[in-house]
Amino acid sequence: MAMLRSQALVKVLTQANTGGIQSTLLLNSDGVLLAYAGYGEHEAKTTAALVSSVWNLHEQEGKGGLHDDKVRQVIIELEEGCVLIMPVARLLLCLCARSNMDTGLIRAKAHALAMHLEGPLLKIGTS
């Protein structure tokens, strides 16, 4: 049976927190925070709850979801930054960036991180 090594996962998420990315979170669609880097625990849990709500509303509107094989993303532009949400191995990956960071770079970082995490997370999900 495969196990989730939380320290290793946090180390991988921390590597994404450069060049304007302030925090990176991995959560399930119910908003349960599995791992995070860059925030305090309270802020990370609050962000996870909000992100899962946004994703679930997006899914209810028929615009995709965790069970669709297409690659999708939700990008929310705010006054103080940008939030990107995307599925990875039936979980949600969230990157929070400063407002001056290029959206294309945020997408590229999220895609690279998702590709890195997909295989190991799928192994855990099937064991």
C-alpha positions as CSV (number, residue, x, y, z in Angstrom):
1,M,0.0,0.0,0.0
2,A,1.4,3.4,-1.0
3,M,1.6,6.2,1.6
4,L,1.6,9.9,1.2
5,R,4.9,11.3,2.5
6,S,3.7,14.8,3.6
7,Q,7.2,16.2,4.1
8,A,8.3,15.2,0.6
9,L,5.0,16.7,-0.8
10,V,5.5,20.0,1.0
11,K,9.0,20.2,-0.3
12,V,7.7,19.8,-3.9
13,L,5.0,22.4,-3.3
14,T,7.6,24.8,-1.8
15,Q,9.7,24.6,-5.0
16,A,6.8,26.3,-6.9
17,N,6.8,29.3,-4.5
18,T,9.2,31.4,-6.5
19,G,9.0,34.3,-8.9
20,G,5.7,35.7,-7.6
21,I,3.9,32.5,-6.5
22,Q,3.1,33.1,-2.8
23,S,1.5,29.8,-1.9
24,T,0.7,26.4,-3.3
25,L,-2.0,24.1,-1.9
26,L,-3.1,20.5,-2.6
27,L,-6.7,19.7,-1.5
28,N,-9.6,17.4,-2.3
29,S,-12.8,18.6,-3.8
30,D,-14.4,18.9,-0.4
31,G,-11.9,21.5,0.7
32,V,-9.8,19.2,2.9
33,L,-6.3,20.5,2.8
34,L,-3.8,17.7,2.2
35,A,-0.6,19.8,1.9
36,Y,0.5,23.4,1.5
37,A,3.5,25.6,1.3
38,G,3.7,29.4,1.8
39,Y,0.8,30.2,4.1
40,G,0.1,29.8,7.7
41,E,-2.2,26.9,8.5
42,H,-5.3,29.1,9.1
43,E,-4.9,31.0,5.8
44,A,-4.3,27.7,4.0
45,K,-7.4,26.1,5.3
46,T,-9.5,29.2,4.5
47,T,-8.1,29.3,1.0
48,A,-8.7,25.6,0.5
49,A,-12.4,26.0,1.5
50,L,-12.9,28.9,-0.8
51,V,-11.1,27.2,-3.7
52,S,-13.1,24.0,-3.4
53,S,-16.3,26.0,-3.4
54,V,-15.3,27.9,-6.5
55,W,-14.3,24.6,-8.2
56,N,-17.5,22.9,-7.2
57,L,-19.6,25.8,-8.6
58,H,-17.7,25.5,-11.8
59,E,-18.3,21.8,-11.9
60,Q,-22.1,22.2,-11.2
61,E,-22.4,24.6,-14.1
62,G,-21.3,21.8,-16.4
63,K,-17.9,23.3,-17.3
64,G,-15.9,20.2,-16.4
65,G,-14.8,18.8,-13.1
66,L,-12.4,16.3,-11.5
67,H,-14.0,13.4,-13.4
68,D,-13.5,14.8,-16.9
69,D,-10.3,13.8,-18.7
70,K,-9.8,17.2,-20.3
71,V,-7.1,19.6,-18.8
72,R,-8.9,22.5,-17.3
73,Q,-8.0,25.5,-15.1
74,V,-9.9,28.1,-13.3
75,I,-8.1,31.4,-12.9
76,I,-9.4,34.1,-10.6
77,E,-7.9,37.6,-10.9
78,L,-8.2,39.6,-7.7
79,E,-7.0,43.1,-6.7
80,E,-4.0,41.7,-4.8
81,G,-3.2,38.7,-6.9
82,C,-4.3,35.7,-9.0
83,V,-5.5,32.2,-8.0
84,L,-5.2,29.3,-10.3
85,I,-7.0,26.0,-9.6
86,M,-6.6,22.8,-11.6
87,P,-7.2,19.1,-11.1
88,V,-4.4,16.7,-10.6
89,A,-5.0,13.0,-9.8
90,R,-8.6,13.6,-8.6
91,L,-7.4,16.3,-6.3
92,L,-7.1,20.1,-6.7
93,L,-3.9,22.0,-7.1
94,C,-4.0,25.7,-6.2
95,L,-1.4,28.4,-6.9
96,C,-1.8,31.9,-5.4
97,A,0.3,34.5,-7.1
98,R,1.0,38.3,-6.7
99,S,-0.9,40.6,-9.1
100,N,2.2,41.5,-11.0
101,M,2.9,37.9,-12.1
102,D,2.2,36.9,-15.7
103,T,-0.7,34.6,-16.0
104,G,1.1,32.5,-18.6
105,L,3.9,31.9,-16.1
106,I,1.5,30.9,-13.4
107,R,-0.1,28.4,-15.9
108,A,3.3,27.0,-16.8
109,K,4.3,26.5,-13.2
110,A,1.0,24.8,-12.4
111,H,1.2,22.5,-15.4
112,A,4.8,21.5,-14.6
113,L,3.9,20.8,-10.9
114,A,0.8,18.9,-11.9
115,M,2.8,16.7,-14.3
116,H,5.3,16.0,-11.5
117,L,2.6,15.1,-9.0
118,E,0.2,13.2,-11.2
119,G,2.0,9.8,-11.2
120,P,2.8,9.5,-7.5
121,L,-0.7,10.7,-6.5
122,L,-2.4,8.3,-8.8
123,K,-0.4,5.4,-7.3
124,I,-1.7,6.4,-3.9
125,G,-5.2,6.7,-5.1
126,T,-5.2,3.2,-6.6
127,S,-3.5,1.3,-3.7
